[in-house]
Amino acid sequence: MKDDIRRRIIEIREQSSTQSFNNQNEEIIEMIENDHEYQQANCVGIYYPLKNEVNLLPLTKGEKKYAFPKVEKDGIHFYLLENKTSFKKSKFGVLEPQEGAVADELIDYLLVPALAISKKGYRIGFGKGYYDRFLAQYRPKHVKGVIYDFQEIEDFLKDQHDQKLDAYFKGSK
């Protein structure tokens, strides 16, 4: 069932217009910036967007500390964004930080990408389980997903290891 949802969402995402994404990106960023928990956060876990994924990079212009994920042998780890941070494309096609201080335990507000999020707050990613394992080990105080309007789904059969989000931000058309 998750694989069917993944295929369907990726297909919709690839066929959607850039303008629709841009409008929803701006709306989602505004919702995050207005979130009291975000405003109180010191270190925000964020990600470099893949093609047609919610782009949160404009947030990094703020005064907070930001950390980006990198897949390593033992799982995903987050590295603080610094002036000298360089990014390199991983085998999954994701831009990852190449250096910096590990921030896994510093993150108090984590923004999580998703292919889909159920109305009950469970996410479907690409199926590798990196974020679920990270959350099981280092769960930050606030964990919030980000999706476009078409990525919200009613429900799906979740696995035992699936981690629930505290909330999620969803764009609208």
N, CA, C and O of each residue as an XYZ file, in Angstrom:
692
protein
N       0.825     -1.201      0.000
C       0.000      0.000      0.000
C       0.871      1.269      0.000
O       0.592      2.205     -0.750
N       1.932      1.309      0.840
C       2.805      2.479      0.865
C       3.457      2.690     -0.497
O       3.588      3.825     -0.954
N       3.866      1.600     -1.146
C       4.508      1.726     -2.460
C       3.557      2.325     -3.487
O       3.973      3.123     -4.328
N       2.280      1.945     -3.425
C       1.278      2.515     -4.336
C       1.119      4.016     -4.087
O       1.030      4.805     -5.027
N       1.086      4.397     -2.812
C       0.957      5.820     -2.457
C       2.186      6.577     -2.949
O       2.065      7.662     -3.517
N       3.373      6.000     -2.729
C       4.611      6.649     -3.192
C       4.553      6.908     -4.695
O       4.802      8.025     -5.149
N       4.226      5.882     -5.455
C       4.172      6.022     -6.923
C       3.181      7.096     -7.349
O       3.479      7.924     -8.210
N       2.005      7.075     -6.740
C       0.953      8.029     -7.104
C       1.383      9.471     -6.789
O       1.196     10.366     -7.614
N       1.951      9.692     -5.612
C       2.362     11.044     -5.213
C       3.513     11.535     -6.086
O       3.509     12.689     -6.514
N       4.487     10.687     -6.354
C       5.620     11.083     -7.215
C       5.108     11.466     -8.601
O       5.569     12.446     -9.188
N       4.166     10.703     -9.119
C       3.601     11.005    -10.436
C       2.901     12.363    -10.435
O       3.089     13.161    -11.353
N       2.099     12.624     -9.409
C       1.407     13.917     -9.310
C       2.431     15.042     -9.173
O       2.305     16.087     -9.812
N       3.444     14.820     -8.337
C       4.463     15.840     -8.098
C       5.210     16.190     -9.382
O       5.519     17.357     -9.625
N       5.495     15.193    -10.193
C       6.220     15.424    -11.448
C       5.370     16.145    -12.486
O       5.909     16.795    -13.381
N       4.043     16.037    -12.377
C       3.160     16.645    -13.364
C       2.623     18.019    -12.933
O       1.944     18.694    -13.707
N       2.929     18.423    -11.704
C       2.404     19.682    -11.185
C       3.233     20.864    -11.668
O       4.379     20.708    -12.090
N       2.639     22.038    -11.600
C       3.307     23.237    -12.109
C       4.239     23.846    -11.071
O       3.976     23.790     -9.870
N       5.319     24.421    -11.550
C       6.290     25.085    -10.691
C       5.644     26.247     -9.953
O       5.958     26.485     -8.787
N       4.756     26.970    -10.605
C       4.093     28.110     -9.969
C       3.276     27.674     -8.768
O       3.275     28.348     -7.738
N       2.585     26.555     -8.890
C       1.805     26.028     -7.765
C       2.723     25.702     -6.593
O       2.396     26.001     -5.445
N       3.875     25.088     -6.879
C       4.845     24.771     -5.831
C       5.370     26.050     -5.182
O       5.449     26.131     -3.956
N       5.726     27.044     -5.987
C       6.260     28.302     -5.461
C       5.265     28.980     -4.523
O       5.639     29.460     -3.452
N       3.994     29.017     -4.934
C       2.965     29.639     -4.100
C       2.810     28.897     -2.775
O       2.706     29.516     -1.716
N       2.794     27.566     -2.843
C       2.637     26.783     -1.620
C       3.890     26.859     -0.748
O       3.787     26.869      0.479
N       5.073     26.913     -1.368
C       6.315     27.071     -0.592
C       6.242     28.331      0.261
O       6.514     28.294      1.461
N       5.877     29.437     -0.360
C       5.790     30.714      0.360
C       4.782     30.616      1.512
O       5.027     31.111      2.612
N       3.661     29.976      1.240
C       2.617     29.828      2.251
C       3.123     28.966      3.420
O       2.898     29.307      4.581
N       3.794     27.868      3.120
C       4.305     26.964      4.159
C       5.380     27.663      4.986
O       5.387     27.548      6.211
N       6.283     28.383      4.336
C       7.332     29.109      5.055
C       6.708     30.131      6.007
O       7.155     30.276      7.145
N       5.692     30.825      5.548
C       5.010     31.803      6.403
C       4.370     31.113      7.607
O       4.435     31.634      8.721
N       3.751     29.947      7.399
C       3.141     29.205      8.510
C       4.209     28.803      9.532
O       3.994     28.911     10.739
N       5.356     28.340      9.038
C       6.439     27.932      9.938
C       6.950     29.139     10.723
O       7.106     29.070     11.942
N       7.206     30.234     10.027
C       7.721     31.436     10.697
C       6.752     31.969     11.748
O       7.176     32.590     12.722
N       5.462     31.732     11.560
C       4.449     32.177     12.511
C       4.188     31.165     13.631
O       3.435     31.452     14.562
N       4.801     29.995     13.544
C       4.632     28.949     14.543
C       5.417     29.339     15.800
O       6.630     29.540     15.746
N       4.718     29.442     16.919
C       5.348     29.846     18.180
C       6.510     28.920     18.550
O       7.540     29.380     19.042
N       6.345     27.633     18.316
C       7.410     26.674     18.653
C       8.650     26.889     17.786
O       9.773     26.733     18.264
N       8.456     27.245     16.523
C       9.586     27.583     15.656
C      10.270     28.854     16.159
O      11.498     28.924     16.223
N       9.475     29.841     16.512
C      10.032     31.103     16.985
C      10.888     30.904     18.233
O      11.866     31.623     18.436
N      10.524     29.932     19.070
C      11.250     29.657     20.307
C      12.451     28.724     20.092
O      13.295     28.595     20.978
N      12.530     28.084     18.941
C      13.578     27.086     18.682
C      14.954     27.725     18.556
O      15.090     28.854     18.086
N      15.967     26.986     18.981
C      17.356     27.419     18.840
C      18.014     26.785     17.624
O      18.702     27.459     16.857
N      17.798     25.477     17.452
C      18.425     24.749     16.353
C      17.353     23.999     15.564
O      16.631     23.167     16.113
N      17.262     24.303     14.282
C      16.220     23.743     13.419
C      16.836     22.735     12.456
O      17.761     23.057     11.710
N      16.315     21.519     12.481
C      16.704     20.514     11.503
C      15.894     20.749     10.241
O      14.671     20.876     10.286
N      16.583     20.805      9.126
C      15.963     21.147      7.847
C      16.589     20.221      6.804
O      17.483     19.444      7.140
N      16.152     20.283      5.570
C      16.690     19.408      4.534
C      16.866     20.187      3.242
O      16.246     21.231      3.038
N      17.712     19.669      2.383
C      17.890     20.240      1.047
C      16.852     19.568      0.157
O      16.849     18.340      0.071
N      15.971     20.311     -0.511
C      14.873     19.683     -1.251
C      15.316     18.938     -2.511
O      16.194     19.382     -3.251
N      14.677     17.795     -2.724
C      14.789     17.092     -3.997
C      13.842     17.770     -4.971
O      13.076     18.652     -4.580
N      13.884     17.374     -6.219
C      13.014     17.972     -7.239
C      11.547     17.963     -6.790
O      11.002     16.921     -6.424
N      10.934     19.123     -6.827
C       9.526     19.307     -6.495
C       9.169     18.926     -5.063
O       8.037     18.528     -4.790
N      10.129     19.047     -4.146
C       9.860     18.859     -2.731
C       9.691     20.245     -2.123
O      10.212     21.221     -2.662
N       8.973     20.346     -1.013
C       8.797     21.638     -0.368
C      10.175     22.229     -0.086
O      11.017     21.596      0.551
N      10.391     23.450     -0.567
C      11.689     24.109     -0.450
C      11.678     25.067      0.742
O      11.048     26.124      0.707
N      12.384     24.674      1.785
C      12.441     25.475      3.000
C      13.731     26.271      3.133
O      13.961     26.900      4.167
N      14.569     26.256      2.118
C      15.870     26.926      2.203
C      15.788     28.408      2.564
O      16.693     28.906      3.234
N      14.734     29.145      2.148
C      14.668     30.554      2.557
C      14.673     30.753      4.078
O      15.049     31.824      4.555
N      14.262     29.738      4.841
C      14.279     29.851      6.301
C      15.695     30.065      6.831
O      15.882     30.708      7.864
N      16.685     29.530      6.130
C      18.061     29.580      6.637
C      18.648     30.990      6.636
O      19.760     31.200      7.120
N      17.920     31.937      6.105
C      18.369     33.332      6.143
C      18.103     33.945      7.519
O      18.527     35.065      7.803
N      17.392     33.193      8.372
C      17.062     33.675      9.711
C      18.256     33.599     10.646
O      19.356     33.219     10.244
N      18.026     33.961     11.879
C      19.095     34.058     12.877
C      19.319     32.770     13.657
O      20.189     32.727     14.527
N      18.570     31.736     13.372
C      18.695     30.477     14.111
C      19.869     29.645     13.617
O      20.484     29.956     12.597
N      20.170     28.586     14.354
C      21.116     27.580     13.876
C      20.294     26.591     13.055
O      19.171     26.246     13.422
N      20.865     26.143     11.944
C      20.198     25.161     11.093
C      21.121     23.977     10.891
O      22.343     24.121     10.840
N      20.514     22.798     10.777
C      21.295     21.584     10.580
C      20.676     20.775      9.443
O      19.455     20.659      9.332
N      21.551     20.218      8.598
C      21.118     19.443      7.435
C      21.517     17.977      7.601
O      22.548     17.669      8.199
N      20.687     17.074      7.065
C      20.966     15.645      7.217
C      21.985     15.114      6.212
O      22.136     15.618      5.099
N      22.668     14.076      6.663
C      23.597     13.334      5.811
C      23.442     11.859      6.161
O      23.488     11.483      7.332
N      23.258     11.023      5.131
C      23.147      9.586      5.351
C      24.549      9.016      5.498
O      25.417      9.210      4.646
N      24.744      8.308      6.603
C      26.025      7.661      6.871
C      25.785      6.181      7.141
O      24.639      5.732      7.132
N      26.831      5.430      7.377
C      26.704      3.974      7.549
C      25.747      3.580      8.662
O      25.020      2.594      8.542
N      25.745      4.349      9.743
C      24.893      4.000     10.885
C      23.557      4.754     10.892
O      22.832      4.700     11.886
N      23.221      5.451      9.808
C      21.943      6.156      9.718
C      22.120      7.608      9.316
O      23.156      8.005      8.782
N      21.104      8.374      9.581
C      21.119      9.783      9.213
C      21.634     10.603     10.402
O      21.282     10.343     11.553
N      22.465     11.586     10.100
C      22.966     12.517     11.112
C      22.845     13.927     10.554
O      22.910     14.137      9.343
N      22.667     14.887     11.453
C      22.506     16.281     11.057
C      23.760     17.070     11.396
O      24.361     16.892     12.456
N      24.147     17.958     10.461
C      25.339     18.782     10.616
C      24.961     20.253     10.574
O      24.171     20.682      9.733
N      25.543     21.026     11.502
C      25.254     22.456     11.555
C      25.684     23.160     10.275
O      26.757     22.900      9.731
N      24.830     24.047      9.814
C      25.138     24.880      8.654
C      26.059     26.006      9.107
O      25.742     26.747     10.037
N      27.196     26.122      8.440
C      28.156     27.171      8.725
C      28.505     27.856      7.417
O      28.184     27.344      6.345
N      29.153     28.995      7.491
C      29.539     29.719      6.272
C      30.354     28.853      5.321
O      30.218     28.970      4.103
N      31.185     28.000      5.861
C      32.072     27.181      5.039
C      31.459     25.847      4.608
O      32.111     25.073      3.907
N      30.226     25.566      5.013
C      29.608     24.287      4.682
C      29.453     24.128      3.172
O      28.902     24.994      2.492
N      29.950     23.006      2.668
C      29.744     22.683      1.255
C      28.823     21.471      1.173
O      28.786     20.637      2.077
N      28.087     21.394      0.080
C      27.135     20.305     -0.119
C      27.544     19.494     -1.338
O      28.043     20.034     -2.325
N      27.322     18.186     -1.253
C      27.648     17.277     -2.343
C      26.470     16.327     -2.540
O      25.838     15.892     -1.576
N      26.186     16.014     -3.799
C      25.068     15.130     -4.113
C      25.378     13.702     -3.661
O      26.436     13.161     -3.982
N      24.455     13.097     -2.920
C      24.610     11.724     -2.433
C      24.186     10.734     -3.511
O      23.744     11.130     -4.589
N      24.323      9.452     -3.213
C      23.894      8.417     -4.159
C      22.380      8.437     -4.359
O      21.874      7.882     -5.334
N      21.651      9.082     -3.427
C      20.199      9.214     -3.556
C      19.813     10.482     -4.314
O      18.631     10.723     -4.557
N      20.810     11.298     -4.690
C      20.546     12.535     -5.410
C      20.264     13.721     -4.515
O      19.867     14.780     -4.999
N      20.464     13.562     -3.213
C      20.205     14.614     -2.239
C      21.502     15.365     -1.946
O      22.556     14.747     -1.789
N      21.430     16.684     -1.872
C      22.602     17.469     -1.480
C      22.784     17.355      0.034
O      21.879     17.657      0.812
N      23.991     16.908      0.435
C      24.295     16.681      1.841
C      25.515     17.501      2.257
O      26.408     17.749      1.446
N      25.550     17.923      3.532
C      26.713     18.671      4.016
C      27.943     17.767      4.046
O      27.839     16.579      4.353
N      29.095     18.327      3.730
C      30.323     17.533      3.686
C      31.181     17.704      4.935
O      32.124     16.943      5.148
N      30.864     18.687      5.752
C      31.624     18.919      6.972
C      30.741     19.659      7.959
O      29.623     20.059      7.636
N      31.258     19.834      9.168
C      30.525     20.580     10.181
C      30.391     19.785     11.459
O      30.781     18.620     11.536
N      29.831     20.439     12.459
C      29.623     19.817     13.762
C      28.326     19.008     13.743
O      27.314     19.466     13.213
N      28.358     17.825     14.314
C      27.156     16.992     14.413
C      26.177     17.665     15.364
O      26.557     18.100     16.452
N      24.922     17.749     14.953
C      23.917     18.486     15.726
C      22.728     17.615     16.127
O      21.684     18.143     16.513
N      22.868     16.293     16.044
C      21.738     15.392     16.305
C      21.007     15.718     17.613
O      19.777     15.738     17.649
N      21.753     15.968     18.664
C      21.148     16.203     19.971
C      20.866     17.680     20.241
O      20.270     18.018     21.264
N      21.287     18.559     19.336
C      21.048     19.996     19.504
C      19.708     20.439     18.923
O      19.155     21.460     19.330
N      19.191     19.668     17.971
C      17.969     20.067     17.255
C      16.783     20.059     18.212
O      16.510     19.050     18.863
N      16.083     21.180     18.294
C      14.876     21.216     19.109
C      13.612     21.414     18.257
O      12.498     21.430     18.781
N      13.797     21.563     16.956
C      12.656     21.726     16.041
C      13.080     21.109     14.712
O      13.983     21.617     14.047
N      12.435     20.024     14.332
C      12.809     19.303     13.115
C      11.696     19.388     12.079
O      10.544     19.055     12.356
N      12.061     19.842     10.876
C      11.139     19.879      9.743
C      11.452     18.677      8.859
O      12.574     18.521      8.377
N      10.454     17.837      8.656
C      10.648     16.555      7.991
C       9.961     16.540      6.626
O       8.781     16.875      6.527
N      10.687     16.154      5.571
C      10.047     16.013      4.264
C       9.212     14.734      4.233
O       9.409     13.834      5.049
N       8.284     14.665      3.290
C       7.446     13.471      3.163
C       6.884     13.383      1.752
O       6.707     14.393      1.071
N       6.612     12.167      1.331
C       5.856     11.987      0.090
C       4.372     12.128      0.388
O       3.604     12.622     -0.437
N       3.975     11.684      1.586
C       2.580     11.801      2.003
C       2.537     11.808      3.530
O       3.411     11.254      4.195
N       1.503     12.447      4.065
C       1.264     12.440      5.506
C      -0.215     12.155      5.715
O      -1.077     12.756      5.074
N      -0.493     11.224      6.627
C      -1.889     10.898      6.931
C      -2.458     11.950      7.877
O      -1.718     12.650      8.568
N      -3.760     12.045      7.895
C      -4.425     12.999      8.783
C      -4.172     12.657     10.249
O      -4.419     13.479     11.131
N      -3.682     11.447     10.508
C      -3.339     11.041     11.875
C      -1.906     11.423     12.234
O      -1.478     11.217     13.370
N      -1.145     11.989     11.256
C       0.193     12.477     11.546
C       1.329     11.506     11.281
O       2.431     11.689     11.798
N       1.081     10.485     10.490
C       2.148      9.559     10.107
C       2.574      9.858      8.681
O       1.748     10.180      7.826
N       3.875      9.747      8.433
C       4.419     10.109      7.125
C       4.862      8.878      6.338
O       5.174      7.823      6.890
N       4.871      9.069      5.034
C       5.468      8.106      4.119
C       6.603      8.827      3.426
O       6.402      9.862      2.791
N       7.793      8.276      3.550
C       8.956      8.819      2.869
C       9.289      7.920      1.693
O       8.408      7.300      1.097
N      10.570      7.859      1.368
C      11.000      7.030      0.242
C      11.202      5.567      0.617
O      11.563      4.756     -0.235
N      10.974      5.221      1.879
C      10.979      3.822      2.275
C      12.273      3.294      2.861
O      12.399      2.092      3.095
N      13.218      4.152      3.097
C      14.493      3.694      3.667
C      14.493      3.731      5.197
O      15.344      3.100      5.823
N      13.560      4.455      5.803
C      13.415      4.495      7.258
C      14.406      5.366      8.004
O      14.489      5.292      9.230
N      15.161      6.193      7.287
C      16.184      7.011      7.948
C      15.593      7.949      9.001
O      16.090      8.012     10.125
N      14.537      8.673      8.639
C      13.955      9.619      9.593
C      13.304      8.882     10.767
O      13.417      9.337     11.905
N      12.635      7.770     10.522
C      12.018      7.016     11.615
C      13.073      6.543     12.614
O      12.861      6.635     13.823
N      14.191      6.045     12.128
C      15.262      5.591     13.031
C      15.882      6.777     13.781
O      16.190      6.678     14.969
N      16.060      7.899     13.071
C      16.597      9.093     13.736
C      15.655      9.523     14.864
O      16.101      9.790     15.980
N      14.366      9.588     14.574
C      13.389     10.031     15.570
C      13.321      9.074     16.757
O      13.134      9.509     17.893
N      13.470      7.787     16.505
C      13.448      6.818     17.600
C      14.633      7.030     18.541
O      14.528      6.752     19.736
N      15.745      7.514     18.022
C      16.953      7.686     18.825
C      17.133      9.101     19.377
O      17.541      9.266     20.527
N      16.834     10.123     18.570
C      17.148     11.508     18.942
C      15.947     12.442     18.945
O      16.129     13.652     18.812
N      14.757     11.944     19.086
C      13.558     12.757     18.858
C      13.656     14.170     19.462
O      13.740     14.331     20.680
N      13.643     15.203     18.576
C      13.652     16.592     19.059
C      12.337     16.931     19.772
O      11.363     16.181     19.704
N      12.338     18.064     20.446
C      11.157     18.515     21.186
C       9.950     18.681     20.258
O       8.827     18.349     20.637
N      10.177     19.194     19.044
C       9.093     19.421     18.085
C       9.477     18.802     16.734
O      10.554     19.068     16.201
N       8.581     17.976     16.194
C       8.820     17.316     14.905
C       7.614     17.591     14.017
O       6.496     17.168     14.311
N       7.866     18.314     12.915
C       6.761     18.716     12.050
C       7.062     18.403     10.589
O       8.165     18.642     10.097
N       6.071     17.873      9.922
C       6.201     17.551      8.508
C       5.794     18.732      7.644
O       5.131     19.663      8.100
N       6.208     18.670      6.383
C       5.837     19.701      5.413
C       5.433     19.020      4.102
O       6.153     18.173      3.574
N       4.270     19.412      3.598
C       3.760     18.812      2.355
C       2.953     19.830      1.557
O       2.488     20.845      2.075
N       2.808     19.510      0.272
C       1.899     20.267     -0.582
C       0.486     19.726     -0.372
O       0.308     18.657      0.212
N      -0.505     20.456     -0.844
C      -1.906     20.105     -0.611
C      -2.264     18.676     -1.040
O      -3.028     18.006     -0.344
N      -1.738     18.204     -2.152
C      -2.118     16.883     -2.680
C      -1.427     15.727     -1.948
O      -1.707     14.563     -2.235
N      -0.535     16.032     -1.015
C       0.214     14.985     -0.327
C      -0.426     14.550      0.994
O       0.067     13.631      1.648
N      -1.507     15.197      1.381
C      -2.231     14.764      2.579
C      -3.158     13.622      2.194
O      -3.927     13.728      1.238
N      -3.079     12.534      2.942
C      -3.937     11.383      2.663
C      -4.742     11.035      3.911
O      -4.395     11.437      5.022
N      -5.809     10.292      3.713
C      -6.679      9.929      4.830
C      -5.927      9.052      5.835
O      -5.814      9.413      7.007
N      -5.424      7.926      5.394
C      -4.742      6.992      6.288
C      -4.009      5.943      5.466
O      -4.220      5.835      4.258
N      -3.159      5.181      6.111
C      -2.490      4.043      5.489
C      -2.111      3.072      6.591
O      -2.096      3.432      7.768
N      -1.810      1.865      6.217
C      -1.407      0.840      7.171
C       0.033      1.118      7.585
O       0.963      0.916      6.804
N       0.208      1.578      8.809
C       1.552      1.945      9.252
C       2.284      0.732      9.816
O       1.673     -0.240     10.259
N       3.598      0.821      9.785
C       4.448     -0.217     10.342
C       4.761      0.121     11.795
O       4.590      1.261     12.227
N       5.215     -0.868     12.535
C       5.503     -0.685     13.957
C       6.567      0.392     14.197
O       6.506      1.109     15.196
N       7.533      0.507     13.292
C       8.629      1.467     13.470
C       8.276      2.897     13.048
O       9.056      3.815     13.304
N       7.125      3.107     12.411
C       6.747      4.437     11.936
C       6.578      5.396     13.113
O       5.901      5.083     14.092
N       7.197      6.555     13.001
C       7.151      7.578     14.046
C       6.103      8.635     13.697
O       6.026      9.100     12.560
N       5.313      8.999     14.680
C       4.272     10.005     14.477
C       4.873     11.415     14.556
O       5.737     11.694     15.387
N       4.399     12.281     13.681
C       4.782     13.701     13.713
C       3.956     14.408     14.782
O       2.858     13.969     15.125
N       4.490     15.500     15.299
C       3.714     16.302     16.247
C       2.632     17.089     15.515
O       1.553     17.335     16.055
N       2.936     17.478     14.286
C       2.006     18.251     13.456
C       2.606     18.304     12.046
O       3.700     17.793     11.805
N       1.877     18.925     11.130
C       2.434     19.149      9.797
C       1.844     20.397      9.169
O       0.722     20.810      9.463
N       2.645     20.976      8.298
C       2.248     22.173      7.553
C       1.895     21.729      6.144
O       2.642     20.992      5.501
N       0.747     22.188      5.681
C       0.275     21.797      4.357
C      -0.103     23.045      3.580
O      -0.870     23.886      4.048
N       0.456     23.144      2.376
C       0.099     24.243      1.499
C      -1.309     24.060      0.956
O      -1.909     22.993      1.088
N      -1.818     25.106      0.350
C      -3.120     25.016     -0.322
C      -2.952     25.642     -1.703
O      -2.033     26.428     -1.931
N      -3.827     25.294     -2.599
C      -3.749     25.808     -3.972
C      -4.053     27.253     -3.952
O      -4.047     27.900     -4.999
